[in-house]
Amino acid sequence: MESQSIGSTERKYLLAVYLTLNEMGWTRLKKVSNFLKVKMPSAKQFLTKLEEAGLIYYERRGGISLTQEGKRLAIIENAHLNAVRVFFCEILSLDEKEAVEAAWNIYFNLSDKTVRRFSDFARFLVEGEAKDVVEKFREFIHQPRKKITPCQIRTMFDEEKKESGDFKSE
């Protein structure tokens, strides 16, 4: 997340390269595209951008490996993504598969500051004095619902429309 020269999609591909490396330290275009569930030409396009940014070594029809800088950034990305995943697992009580999917779906759309706050908040809830808050939330989500309270934003919006005469009942 610390590199401003690459966008969120490139960061996602960088992390995919890192996570698909074999024990020899390289991966293939097909592995990266399968991992991200995208077509190979799309993956090739972004891997070329990563190569131009000096983050990977990419041989046409050959292996893909990380440069030192690419590895450094990929490790940071992986740690941040895992913090988001842990939030979903430990705090929201999602199973591992759901947590991984949710983390991948939202992580790359968050700003650096938001990810840091997200990570800090998760650590605060899990490690800090707020463990009881997490436990109370877990109890809460397993309770049967008696009545759903209306969304305050929707209610305020409807009241403003009524006052202005633009309200149409649905």
VMD Tcl script that builds the backbone (N, CA, C; Angstrom):
set m [mol new atoms 510]
animate dup $m
set s [atomselect $m all]
$s set {name element resname resid chain x y z} {
  {N N MET 1 A 0.818 -1.190 0.000}
  {CA C MET 1 A 0.000 0.000 0.000}
  {C C MET 1 A 0.862 1.253 0.000}
  {N N GLU 2 A 2.123 1.135 0.272}
  {CA C GLU 2 A 2.951 2.303 0.408}
  {C C GLU 2 A 3.428 2.848 -0.933}
  {N N SER 3 A 3.287 2.092 -1.999}
  {CA C SER 3 A 3.739 2.573 -3.296}
  {C C SER 3 A 2.613 3.316 -3.985}
  {N N GLN 4 A 2.830 4.617 -4.201}
  {CA C GLN 4 A 1.818 5.438 -4.857}
  {C C GLN 4 A 1.888 5.294 -6.370}
  {N N SER 5 A 2.921 4.635 -6.890}
  {CA C SER 5 A 3.075 4.543 -8.334}
  {C C SER 5 A 2.193 3.467 -8.952}
  {N N ILE 6 A 1.645 2.580 -8.156}
  {CA C ILE 6 A 0.768 1.550 -8.708}
  {C C ILE 6 A -0.613 1.667 -8.073}
  {N N GLY 7 A -1.613 1.320 -8.846}
  {CA C GLY 7 A -2.987 1.414 -8.373}
  {C C GLY 7 A -3.428 0.169 -7.631}
  {N N SER 8 A -4.680 0.170 -7.222}
  {CA C SER 8 A -5.204 -0.940 -6.428}
  {C C SER 8 A -5.222 -2.247 -7.213}
  {N N THR 9 A -5.502 -2.191 -8.503}
  {CA C THR 9 A -5.518 -3.426 -9.294}
  {C C THR 9 A -4.114 -3.998 -9.422}
  {N N GLU 10 A -3.133 -3.141 -9.632}
  {CA C GLU 10 A -1.754 -3.611 -9.706}
  {C C GLU 10 A -1.313 -4.209 -8.371}
  {N N ARG 11 A -1.750 -3.588 -7.273}
  {CA C ARG 11 A -1.429 -4.135 -5.943}
  {C C ARG 11 A -2.037 -5.525 -5.780}
  {N N LYS 12 A -3.246 -5.706 -6.281}
  {CA C LYS 12 A -3.910 -7.012 -6.209}
  {C C LYS 12 A -3.104 -8.053 -6.993}
  {N N TYR 13 A -2.644 -7.688 -8.176}
  {CA C TYR 13 A -1.844 -8.614 -8.984}
  {C C TYR 13 A -0.493 -8.892 -8.336}
  {N N LEU 14 A 0.111 -7.886 -7.739}
  {CA C LEU 14 A 1.381 -8.087 -7.042}
  {C C LEU 14 A 1.208 -9.103 -5.917}
  {N N LEU 15 A 0.147 -8.962 -5.165}
  {CA C LEU 15 A -0.120 -9.904 -4.080}
  {C C LEU 15 A -0.412 -11.299 -4.631}
  {N N ALA 16 A -1.132 -11.379 -5.737}
  {CA C ALA 16 A -1.411 -12.681 -6.355}
  {C C ALA 16 A -0.114 -13.365 -6.785}
  {N N VAL 17 A 0.815 -12.592 -7.345}
  {CA C VAL 17 A 2.119 -13.165 -7.708}
  {C C VAL 17 A 2.776 -13.727 -6.455}
  {N N TYR 18 A 2.816 -12.940 -5.401}
  {CA C TYR 18 A 3.444 -13.355 -4.138}
  {C C TYR 18 A 2.809 -14.640 -3.592}
  {N N LEU 19 A 1.487 -14.695 -3.613}
  {CA C LEU 19 A 0.782 -15.840 -3.029}
  {C C LEU 19 A 0.832 -17.096 -3.896}
  {N N THR 20 A 1.189 -16.955 -5.166}
  {CA C THR 20 A 1.267 -18.130 -6.041}
  {C C THR 20 A 2.702 -18.567 -6.325}
  {N N LEU 21 A 3.673 -17.921 -5.701}
  {CA C LEU 21 A 5.068 -18.329 -5.904}
  {C C LEU 21 A 5.270 -19.768 -5.451}
  {N N ASN 22 A 6.058 -20.522 -6.193}
  {CA C ASN 22 A 6.385 -21.879 -5.768}
  {C C ASN 22 A 7.612 -21.844 -4.851}
  {N N GLU 23 A 8.054 -23.008 -4.421}
  {CA C GLU 23 A 9.186 -23.056 -3.491}
  {C C GLU 23 A 10.487 -22.550 -4.124}
  {N N MET 24 A 10.523 -22.482 -5.443}
  {CA C MET 24 A 11.700 -21.965 -6.145}
  {C C MET 24 A 11.646 -20.441 -6.283}
  {N N GLY 25 A 10.528 -19.823 -5.906}
  {CA C GLY 25 A 10.425 -18.369 -5.945}
  {C C GLY 25 A 9.883 -17.794 -7.238}
  {N N TRP 26 A 9.183 -18.605 -8.034}
  {CA C TRP 26 A 8.595 -18.090 -9.264}
  {C C TRP 26 A 7.197 -18.662 -9.453}
  {N N THR 27 A 6.446 -18.031 -10.334}
  {CA C THR 27 A 5.091 -18.469 -10.662}
  {C C THR 27 A 4.896 -18.320 -12.163}
  {N N ARG 28 A 3.709 -18.629 -12.637}
  {CA C ARG 28 A 3.398 -18.546 -14.063}
  {C C ARG 28 A 2.163 -17.674 -14.274}
  {N N LEU 29 A 2.035 -17.140 -15.469}
  {CA C LEU 29 A 0.881 -16.318 -15.833}
  {C C LEU 29 A -0.423 -17.067 -15.583}
  {N N LYS 30 A -0.489 -18.320 -15.963}
  {CA C LYS 30 A -1.712 -19.115 -15.803}
  {C C LYS 30 A -2.090 -19.254 -14.324}
  {N N LYS 31 A -1.097 -19.457 -13.455}
  {CA C LYS 31 A -1.389 -19.573 -12.021}
  {C C LYS 31 A -1.962 -18.272 -11.465}
  {N N VAL 32 A -1.385 -17.158 -11.877}
  {CA C VAL 32 A -1.865 -15.854 -11.403}
  {C C VAL 32 A -3.276 -15.596 -11.914}
  {N N SER 33 A -3.519 -15.859 -13.199}
  {CA C SER 33 A -4.858 -15.610 -13.754}
  {C C SER 33 A -5.889 -16.543 -13.128}
  {N N ASN 34 A -5.535 -17.795 -12.890}
  {CA C ASN 34 A -6.463 -18.718 -12.218}
  {C C ASN 34 A -6.737 -18.278 -10.786}
  {N N PHE 35 A -5.696 -17.847 -10.093}
  {CA C PHE 35 A -5.844 -17.407 -8.706}
  {C C PHE 35 A -6.824 -16.243 -8.599}
  {N N LEU 36 A -6.712 -15.292 -9.531}
  {CA C LEU 36 A -7.578 -14.108 -9.507}
  {C C LEU 36 A -8.883 -14.304 -10.281}
  {N N LYS 37 A -9.017 -15.475 -10.911}
  {CA C LYS 37 A -10.221 -15.787 -11.699}
  {C C LYS 37 A -10.441 -14.760 -12.813}
  {N N VAL 38 A -9.364 -14.480 -13.543}
  {CA C VAL 38 A -9.423 -13.567 -14.686}
  {C C VAL 38 A -8.822 -14.279 -15.900}
  {N N LYS 39 A -9.069 -13.725 -17.064}
  {CA C LYS 39 A -8.504 -14.299 -18.291}
  {C C LYS 39 A -7.026 -13.935 -18.391}
  {N N MET 40 A -6.278 -14.804 -19.046}
  {CA C MET 40 A -4.834 -14.601 -19.136}
  {C C MET 40 A -4.439 -13.274 -19.794}
  {N N PRO 41 A -5.114 -12.800 -20.847}
  {CA C PRO 41 A -4.717 -11.501 -21.412}
  {C C PRO 41 A -4.855 -10.342 -20.413}
  {N N SER 42 A -5.880 -10.395 -19.567}
  {CA C SER 42 A -6.041 -9.356 -18.536}
  {C C SER 42 A -4.893 -9.417 -17.541}
  {N N ALA 43 A -4.575 -10.628 -17.113}
  {CA C ALA 43 A -3.477 -10.797 -16.165}
  {C C ALA 43 A -2.161 -10.324 -16.786}
  {N N LYS 44 A -1.936 -10.682 -18.037}
  {CA C LYS 44 A -0.700 -10.287 -18.727}
  {C C LYS 44 A -0.560 -8.766 -18.764}
  {N N GLN 45 A -1.658 -8.081 -19.016}
  {CA C GLN 45 A -1.644 -6.612 -19.078}
  {C C GLN 45 A -1.146 -6.010 -17.762}
  {N N PHE 46 A -1.667 -6.510 -16.649}
  {CA C PHE 46 A -1.278 -5.948 -15.354}
  {C C PHE 46 A 0.107 -6.417 -14.923}
  {N N LEU 47 A 0.476 -7.624 -15.295}
  {CA C LEU 47 A 1.825 -8.083 -14.972}
  {C C LEU 47 A 2.867 -7.269 -15.735}
  {N N THR 48 A 2.541 -6.882 -16.954}
  {CA C THR 48 A 3.441 -6.012 -17.722}
  {C C THR 48 A 3.622 -4.674 -17.006}
  {N N LYS 49 A 2.533 -4.133 -16.452}
  {CA C LYS 49 A 2.623 -2.878 -15.696}
  {C C LYS 49 A 3.509 -3.043 -14.466}
  {N N LEU 50 A 3.382 -4.187 -13.802}
  {CA C LEU 50 A 4.222 -4.438 -12.624}
  {C C LEU 50 A 5.689 -4.564 -13.021}
  {N N GLU 51 A 5.935 -5.171 -14.168}
  {CA C GLU 51 A 7.312 -5.276 -14.651}
  {C C GLU 51 A 7.865 -3.888 -14.967}
  {N N GLU 52 A 7.063 -3.056 -15.619}
  {CA C GLU 52 A 7.489 -1.690 -15.948}
  {C C GLU 52 A 7.750 -0.861 -14.692}
  {N N ALA 53 A 7.027 -1.171 -13.617}
  {CA C ALA 53 A 7.218 -0.465 -12.351}
  {C C ALA 53 A 8.405 -1.020 -11.565}
  {N N GLY 54 A 9.037 -2.068 -12.086}
  {CA C GLY 54 A 10.205 -2.646 -11.425}
  {C C GLY 54 A 9.866 -3.511 -10.225}
  {N N LEU 55 A 8.662 -4.083 -10.215}
  {CA C LEU 55 A 8.236 -4.883 -9.061}
  {C C LEU 55 A 8.296 -6.388 -9.316}
  {N N ILE 56 A 8.307 -6.784 -10.574}
  {CA C ILE 56 A 8.436 -8.207 -10.911}
  {C C ILE 56 A 9.391 -8.368 -12.088}
  {N N TYR 57 A 9.917 -9.591 -12.204}
  {CA C TYR 57 A 10.629 -10.012 -13.403}
  {C C TYR 57 A 9.640 -10.891 -14.153}
  {N N TYR 58 A 9.411 -10.583 -15.415}
  {CA C TYR 58 A 8.412 -11.312 -16.186}
  {C C TYR 58 A 9.000 -11.695 -17.533}
  {N N GLU 59 A 9.225 -12.983 -17.731}
  {CA C GLU 59 A 9.738 -13.481 -19.000}
  {C C GLU 59 A 8.560 -13.985 -19.824}
  {N N ARG 60 A 8.463 -13.503 -21.062}
  {CA C ARG 60 A 7.378 -13.941 -21.933}
  {C C ARG 60 A 7.419 -15.460 -22.060}
  {N N ARG 61 A 6.280 -16.086 -21.826}
  {CA C ARG 61 A 6.126 -17.550 -21.850}
  {C C ARG 61 A 7.032 -18.243 -20.821}
  {N N GLY 62 A 7.436 -17.490 -19.815}
  {CA C GLY 62 A 8.326 -18.057 -18.808}
  {C C GLY 62 A 7.823 -17.773 -17.406}
  {N N GLY 63 A 8.730 -17.769 -16.480}
  {CA C GLY 63 A 8.384 -17.576 -15.082}
  {C C GLY 63 A 8.258 -16.112 -14.697}
  {N N ILE 64 A 7.596 -15.908 -13.585}
  {CA C ILE 64 A 7.409 -14.577 -13.007}
  {C C ILE 64 A 7.964 -14.641 -11.592}
  {N N SER 65 A 8.796 -13.681 -11.239}
  {CA C SER 65 A 9.304 -13.610 -9.868}
  {C C SER 65 A 9.285 -12.158 -9.412}
  {N N LEU 66 A 9.437 -11.970 -8.125}
  {CA C LEU 66 A 9.389 -10.628 -7.540}
  {C C LEU 66 A 10.783 -10.019 -7.457}
  {N N THR 67 A 10.867 -8.718 -7.671}
  {CA C THR 67 A 12.102 -7.992 -7.390}
  {C C THR 67 A 12.149 -7.786 -5.873}
  {N N GLN 68 A 13.253 -7.272 -5.369}
  {CA C GLN 68 A 13.344 -6.993 -3.930}
  {C C GLN 68 A 12.238 -6.034 -3.497}
  {N N GLU 69 A 12.046 -4.958 -4.273}
  {CA C GLU 69 A 11.008 -3.979 -3.942}
  {C C GLU 69 A 9.620 -4.604 -4.061}
  {N N GLY 70 A 9.425 -5.426 -5.079}
  {CA C GLY 70 A 8.142 -6.102 -5.253}
  {C C GLY 70 A 7.833 -7.017 -4.077}
  {N N LYS 71 A 8.846 -7.731 -3.625}
  {CA C LYS 71 A 8.655 -8.628 -2.480}
  {C C LYS 71 A 8.337 -7.829 -1.222}
  {N N ARG 72 A 9.052 -6.723 -1.029}
  {CA C ARG 72 A 8.809 -5.887 0.147}
  {C C ARG 72 A 7.363 -5.382 0.156}
  {N N LEU 73 A 6.907 -4.861 -0.984}
  {CA C LEU 73 A 5.530 -4.353 -1.063}
  {C C LEU 73 A 4.499 -5.469 -0.933}
  {N N ALA 74 A 4.780 -6.626 -1.525}
  {CA C ALA 74 A 3.842 -7.749 -1.452}
  {C C ALA 74 A 3.684 -8.239 -0.013}
  {N N ILE 75 A 4.764 -8.251 0.739}
  {CA C ILE 75 A 4.693 -8.672 2.144}
  {C C ILE 75 A 3.833 -7.693 2.940}
  {N N ILE 76 A 3.991 -6.398 2.672}
  {CA C ILE 76 A 3.167 -5.384 3.342}
  {C C ILE 76 A 1.700 -5.561 2.963}
  {N N GLU 77 A 1.435 -5.741 1.671}
  {CA C GLU 77 A 0.056 -5.951 1.204}
  {C C GLU 77 A -0.561 -7.171 1.882}
  {N N ASN 78 A 0.207 -8.247 1.953}
  {CA C ASN 78 A -0.294 -9.479 2.558}
  {C C ASN 78 A -0.633 -9.271 4.031}
  {N N ALA 79 A 0.213 -8.553 4.743}
  {CA C ALA 79 A -0.047 -8.281 6.163}
  {C C ALA 79 A -1.317 -7.453 6.334}
  {N N HIS 80 A -1.487 -6.438 5.490}
  {CA C HIS 80 A -2.686 -5.598 5.583}
  {C C HIS 80 A -3.947 -6.374 5.207}
  {N N LEU 81 A -3.863 -7.166 4.152}
  {CA C LEU 81 A -5.015 -7.979 3.753}
  {C C LEU 81 A -5.386 -8.949 4.870}
  {N N ASN 82 A -4.377 -9.533 5.503}
  {CA C ASN 82 A -4.645 -10.461 6.606}
  {C C ASN 82 A -5.283 -9.758 7.794}
  {N N ALA 83 A -4.929 -8.507 8.034}
  {CA C ALA 83 A -5.565 -7.756 9.124}
  {C C ALA 83 A -7.054 -7.588 8.850}
  {N N VAL 84 A -7.400 -7.302 7.601}
  {CA C VAL 84 A -8.812 -7.166 7.233}
  {C C VAL 84 A -9.510 -8.519 7.362}
  {N N ARG 85 A -8.842 -9.593 6.909}
  {CA C ARG 85 A -9.409 -10.942 7.009}
  {C C ARG 85 A -9.648 -11.325 8.470}
  {N N VAL 86 A -8.679 -11.025 9.318}
  {CA C VAL 86 A -8.814 -11.339 10.744}
  {C C VAL 86 A -10.005 -10.598 11.345}
  {N N PHE 87 A -10.209 -9.354 10.933}
  {CA C PHE 87 A -11.364 -8.598 11.405}
  {C C PHE 87 A -12.650 -9.363 11.092}
  {N N PHE 88 A -12.759 -9.850 9.869}
  {CA C PHE 88 A -13.966 -10.579 9.482}
  {C C PHE 88 A -14.098 -11.898 10.238}
  {N N CYS 89 A -12.982 -12.576 10.469}
  {CA C CYS 89 A -13.018 -13.858 11.196}
  {C C CYS 89 A -13.257 -13.662 12.687}
  {N N GLU 90 A -12.375 -12.889 13.307}
  {CA C GLU 90 A -12.364 -12.783 14.760}
  {C C GLU 90 A -13.451 -11.884 15.327}
  {N N ILE 91 A -13.811 -10.845 14.615}
  {CA C ILE 91 A -14.762 -9.885 15.163}
  {C C ILE 91 A -16.162 -10.108 14.619}
  {N N LEU 92 A -16.270 -10.297 13.308}
  {CA C LEU 92 A -17.597 -10.500 12.723}
  {C C LEU 92 A -18.010 -11.965 12.681}
  {N N SER 93 A -17.121 -12.854 13.110}
  {CA C SER 93 A -17.391 -14.291 13.210}
  {C C SER 93 A -17.779 -14.940 11.882}
  {N N LEU 94 A -17.172 -14.488 10.795}
  {CA C LEU 94 A -17.379 -15.154 9.510}
  {C C LEU 94 A -16.443 -16.351 9.430}
  {N N ASP 95 A -16.841 -17.379 8.671}
  {CA C ASP 95 A -15.912 -18.497 8.513}
  {C C ASP 95 A -14.759 -18.054 7.603}
  {N N GLU 96 A -13.710 -18.847 7.580}
  {CA C GLU 96 A -12.476 -18.471 6.879}
  {C C GLU 96 A -12.720 -18.156 5.404}
  {N N LYS 97 A -13.480 -18.987 4.729}
  {CA C LYS 97 A -13.725 -18.777 3.297}
  {C C LYS 97 A -14.453 -17.452 3.054}
  {N N GLU 98 A -15.489 -17.185 3.844}
  {CA C GLU 98 A -16.229 -15.924 3.708}
  {C C GLU 98 A -15.334 -14.727 4.026}
  {N N ALA 99 A -14.513 -14.877 5.053}
  {CA C ALA 99 A -13.632 -13.784 5.463}
  {C C ALA 99 A -12.600 -13.462 4.386}
  {N N VAL 100 A -12.027 -14.492 3.779}
  {CA C VAL 100 A -11.043 -14.283 2.712}
  {C C VAL 100 A -11.707 -13.597 1.524}
  {N N GLU 101 A -12.878 -14.076 1.140}
  {CA C GLU 101 A -13.589 -13.477 0.004}
  {C C GLU 101 A -13.944 -12.016 0.280}
  {N N ALA 102 A -14.453 -11.748 1.472}
  {CA C ALA 102 A -14.817 -10.372 1.829}
  {C C ALA 102 A -13.585 -9.473 1.856}
  {N N ALA 103 A -12.506 -9.979 2.424}
  {CA C ALA 103 A -11.275 -9.186 2.492}
  {C C ALA 103 A -10.774 -8.840 1.093}
  {N N TRP 104 A -10.736 -9.819 0.200}
  {CA C TRP 104 A -10.286 -9.557 -1.170}
  {C C TRP 104 A -11.230 -8.595 -1.878}
  {N N ASN 105 A -12.519 -8.664 -1.596}
  {CA C ASN 105 A -13.485 -7.797 -2.276}
  {C C ASN 105 A -13.397 -6.341 -1.846}
  {N N ILE 106 A -13.057 -6.085 -0.590}
  {CA C ILE 106 A -13.056 -4.686 -0.153}
  {C C ILE 106 A -11.673 -4.093 0.073}
  {N N TYR 107 A -10.694 -4.917 0.414}
  {CA C TYR 107 A -9.379 -4.400 0.787}
  {C C TYR 107 A -8.782 -3.460 -0.255}
  {N N PHE 108 A -8.816 -3.834 -1.497}
  {CA C PHE 108 A -8.144 -3.050 -2.526}
  {C C PHE 108 A -8.893 -1.778 -2.893}
  {N N ASN 109 A -10.040 -1.556 -2.271}
  {CA C ASN 109 A -10.785 -0.315 -2.479}
  {C C ASN 109 A -10.631 0.650 -1.306}
  {N N LEU 110 A -9.843 0.269 -0.308}
  {CA C LEU 110 A -9.644 1.105 0.872}
  {C C LEU 110 A -8.375 1.942 0.734}
  {N N SER 111 A -8.394 3.127 1.310}
  {CA C SER 111 A -7.191 3.964 1.322}
  {C C SER 111 A -6.203 3.421 2.354}
  {N N ASP 112 A -4.956 3.866 2.256}
  {CA C ASP 112 A -3.932 3.454 3.223}
  {C C ASP 112 A -4.367 3.766 4.651}
  {N N LYS 113 A -4.875 4.972 4.847}
  {CA C LYS 113 A -5.285 5.404 6.183}
  {C C LYS 113 A -6.420 4.523 6.707}
  {N N THR 114 A -7.381 4.206 5.849}
  {CA C THR 114 A -8.509 3.372 6.265}
  {C C THR 114 A -8.034 1.977 6.651}
  {N N VAL 115 A -7.115 1.416 5.880}
  {CA C VAL 115 A -6.585 0.089 6.197}
  {C C VAL 115 A -5.859 0.116 7.536}
  {N N ARG 116 A -5.055 1.159 7.768}
  {CA C ARG 116 A -4.350 1.255 9.062}
  {C C ARG 116 A -5.342 1.335 10.214}
  {N N ARG 117 A -6.378 2.163 10.063}
  {CA C ARG 117 A -7.389 2.294 11.121}
  {C C ARG 117 A -8.146 0.985 11.322}
  {N N PHE 118 A -8.485 0.344 10.227}
  {CA C PHE 118 A -9.182 -0.942 10.264}
  {C C PHE 118 A -8.348 -1.947 11.047}
  {N N SER 119 A -7.070 -2.008 10.716}
  {CA C SER 119 A -6.146 -2.924 11.372}
  {C C SER 119 A -5.991 -2.585 12.852}
  {N N ASP 120 A -5.817 -1.311 13.159}
  {CA C ASP 120 A -5.685 -0.883 14.555}
  {C C ASP 120 A -6.950 -1.195 15.351}
  {N N PHE 121 A -8.107 -0.943 14.744}
  {CA C PHE 121 A -9.374 -1.206 15.425}
  {C C PHE 121 A -9.539 -2.700 15.693}
  {N N ALA 122 A -9.191 -3.526 14.722}
  {CA C ALA 122 A -9.279 -4.974 14.906}
  {C C ALA 122 A -8.361 -5.426 16.036}
  {N N ARG 123 A -7.116 -4.917 16.044}
  {CA C ARG 123 A -6.188 -5.272 17.116}
  {C C ARG 123 A -6.714 -4.806 18.466}
  {N N PHE 124 A -7.270 -3.599 18.519}
  {CA C PHE 124 A -7.839 -3.061 19.755}
  {C C PHE 124 A -8.945 -3.977 20.275}
  {N N LEU 125 A -9.816 -4.409 19.388}
  {CA C LEU 125 A -10.931 -5.252 19.813}
  {C C LEU 125 A -10.482 -6.644 20.235}
  {N N VAL 126 A -9.522 -7.213 19.521}
  {CA C VAL 126 A -9.101 -8.585 19.796}
  {C C VAL 126 A -8.075 -8.662 20.922}
  {N N GLU 127 A -7.107 -7.737 20.934}
  {CA C GLU 127 A -6.007 -7.811 21.891}
  {C C GLU 127 A -6.194 -6.917 23.105}
  {N N GLY 128 A -6.929 -5.854 22.952}
  {CA C GLY 128 A -6.999 -4.838 23.991}
  {C C GLY 128 A -8.078 -5.068 25.023}
  {N N GLU 129 A -8.465 -3.984 25.626}
  {CA C GLU 129 A -9.448 -3.988 26.699}
  {C C GLU 129 A -10.865 -4.264 26.203}
  {N N ALA 130 A -11.051 -4.304 24.903}
  {CA C ALA 130 A -12.402 -4.395 24.346}
  {C C ALA 130 A -12.823 -5.820 23.994}
  {N N LYS 131 A -12.134 -6.821 24.523}
  {CA C LYS 131 A -12.502 -8.205 24.218}
  {C C LYS 131 A -13.956 -8.490 24.566}
  {N N ASP 132 A -14.439 -7.867 25.634}
  {CA C ASP 132 A -15.831 -8.091 26.030}
  {C C ASP 132 A -16.807 -7.530 24.997}
  {N N VAL 133 A -16.418 -6.489 24.281}
  {CA C VAL 133 A -17.268 -5.935 23.219}
  {C C VAL 133 A -17.436 -6.971 22.113}
  {N N VAL 134 A -16.351 -7.637 21.752}
  {CA C VAL 134 A -16.409 -8.671 20.722}
  {C C VAL 134 A -17.317 -9.804 21.179}
  {N N GLU 135 A -17.170 -10.219 22.434}
  {CA C GLU 135 A -18.020 -11.294 22.955}
  {C C GLU 135 A -19.494 -10.892 22.961}
  {N N LYS 136 A -19.777 -9.667 23.369}
  {CA C LYS 136 A -21.166 -9.191 23.362}
  {C C LYS 136 A -21.721 -9.146 21.944}
  {N N PHE 137 A -20.896 -8.754 20.985}
  {CA C PHE 137 A -21.342 -8.734 19.593}
  {C C PHE 137 A -21.651 -10.152 19.119}
  {N N ARG 138 A -20.795 -11.104 19.461}
  {CA C ARG 138 A -21.040 -12.504 19.068}
  {C C ARG 138 A -22.352 -13.010 19.654}
  {N N GLU 139 A -22.622 -12.657 20.907}
  {CA C GLU 139 A -23.906 -13.036 21.512}
  {C C GLU 139 A -25.054 -12.359 20.772}
  {N N PHE 140 A -24.877 -11.098 20.451}
  {CA C PHE 140 A -25.913 -10.323 19.774}
  {C C PHE 140 A -26.297 -10.931 18.427}
  {N N ILE 141 A -25.297 -11.322 17.622}
  {CA C ILE 141 A -25.625 -11.834 16.290}
  {C C ILE 141 A -26.305 -13.195 16.335}
  {N N HIS 142 A -26.220 -13.884 17.472}
  {CA C HIS 142 A -26.878 -15.185 17.587}
  {C C HIS 142 A -28.243 -15.099 18.261}
  {N N GLN 143 A -28.631 -13.911 18.695}
  {CA C GLN 143 A -29.946 -13.728 19.312}
  {C C GLN 143 A -31.018 -13.665 18.235}
  {N N PRO 144 A -32.212 -14.189 18.548}
  {CA C PRO 144 A -33.313 -14.014 17.588}
  {C C PRO 144 A -33.727 -12.547 17.553}
  {N N ARG 145 A -34.091 -12.075 16.403}
  {CA C ARG 145 A -34.506 -10.683 16.232}
  {C C ARG 145 A -35.986 -10.546 16.554}
  {N N LYS 146 A -36.298 -9.547 17.383}
  {CA C LYS 146 A -37.687 -9.285 17.740}
  {C C LYS 146 A -38.303 -8.304 16.757}
  {N N LYS 147 A -37.628 -7.199 16.526}
  {CA C LYS 147 A -38.153 -6.171 15.647}
  {C C LYS 147 A -36.978 -5.467 14.988}
  {N N ILE 148 A -37.087 -5.265 13.720}
  {CA C ILE 148 A -36.035 -4.545 13.009}
  {C C ILE 148 A -36.332 -3.063 13.116}
  {N N THR 149 A -35.356 -2.315 13.601}
  {CA C THR 149 A -35.545 -0.870 13.718}
  {C C THR 149 A -35.321 -0.226 12.363}
  {N N PRO 150 A -36.063 0.819 12.054}
  {CA C PRO 150 A -35.894 1.464 10.751}
  {C C PRO 150 A -34.535 2.137 10.650}
  {N N CYS 151 A -34.059 2.222 9.463}
  {CA C CYS 151 A -32.786 2.890 9.200}
  {C C CYS 151 A -32.959 4.381 9.455}
  {N N GLN 152 A -32.154 4.942 10.344}
  {CA C GLN 152 A -32.277 6.350 10.696}
  {C C GLN 152 A -32.052 7.261 9.497}
  {N N ILE 153 A -31.133 6.912 8.637}
  {CA C ILE 153 A -30.854 7.744 7.466}
  {C C ILE 153 A -32.068 7.775 6.553}
  {N N ARG 154 A -32.648 6.618 6.309}
  {CA C ARG 154 A -33.831 6.539 5.449}
  {C C ARG 154 A -34.974 7.331 6.074}
  {N N THR 155 A -35.162 7.201 7.365}
  {CA C THR 155 A -36.235 7.910 8.055}
  {C C THR 155 A -36.043 9.414 7.932}
  {N N MET 156 A -34.818 9.892 8.136}
  {CA C MET 156 A -34.549 11.327 8.021}
  {C C MET 156 A -34.770 11.801 6.590}
  {N N PHE 157 A -34.368 10.997 5.622}
  {CA C PHE 157 A -34.539 11.339 4.220}
  {C C PHE 157 A -36.025 11.445 3.879}
  {N N ASP 158 A -36.818 10.490 4.354}
  {CA C ASP 158 A -38.259 10.511 4.101}
  {C C ASP 158 A -38.914 11.736 4.726}
  {N N GLU 159 A -38.488 12.080 5.955}
  {CA C GLU 159 A -39.069 13.244 6.628}
  {C C GLU 159 A -38.745 14.530 5.875}
  {N N GLU 160 A -37.510 14.626 5.350}
  {CA C GLU 160 A -37.144 15.809 4.568}
  {C C GLU 160 A -37.984 15.902 3.300}
  {N N LYS 161 A -38.232 14.761 2.661}
  {CA C LYS 161 A -39.050 14.760 1.447}
  {C C LYS 161 A -40.496 15.146 1.764}
  {N N LYS 162 A -41.017 14.659 2.911}
  {CA C LYS 162 A -42.388 15.003 3.303}
  {C C LYS 162 A -42.507 16.508 3.504}
  {N N GLU 163 A -41.511 17.075 4.189}
  {CA C GLU 163 A -41.534 18.516 4.458}
  {C C GLU 163 A -41.456 19.333 3.173}
  {N N SER 164 A -40.712 18.835 2.187}
  {CA C SER 164 A -40.568 19.581 0.933}
  {C C SER 164 A -41.696 19.284 -0.052}
  {N N GLY 165 A -42.552 18.293 0.272}
  {CA C GLY 165 A -43.669 17.946 -0.597}
  {C C GLY 165 A -43.298 16.985 -1.708}
  {N N ASP 166 A -42.081 16.441 -1.695}
  {CA C ASP 166 A -41.630 15.524 -2.745}
  {C C ASP 166 A -41.866 14.062 -2.390}
  {N N PHE 167 A -42.490 13.781 -1.269}
  {CA C PHE 167 A -42.608 12.411 -0.783}
  {C C PHE 167 A -43.731 11.675 -1.500}
  {N N LYS 168 A -43.407 10.492 -1.982}
  {CA C LYS 168 A -44.403 9.595 -2.578}
  {C C LYS 168 A -44.319 8.299 -1.807}
  {N N SER 169 A -45.401 7.844 -1.244}
  {CA C SER 169 A -45.359 6.605 -0.474}
  {C C SER 169 A -45.172 5.432 -1.423}
  {N N GLU 170 A -44.409 4.450 -0.960}
  {CA C GLU 170 A -44.074 3.291 -1.800}
  {C C GLU 170 A -45.023 2.163 -1.592}
}
mol reanalyze $m
mol bondsrecalc $m
mol representation Tube
mol addrep $m
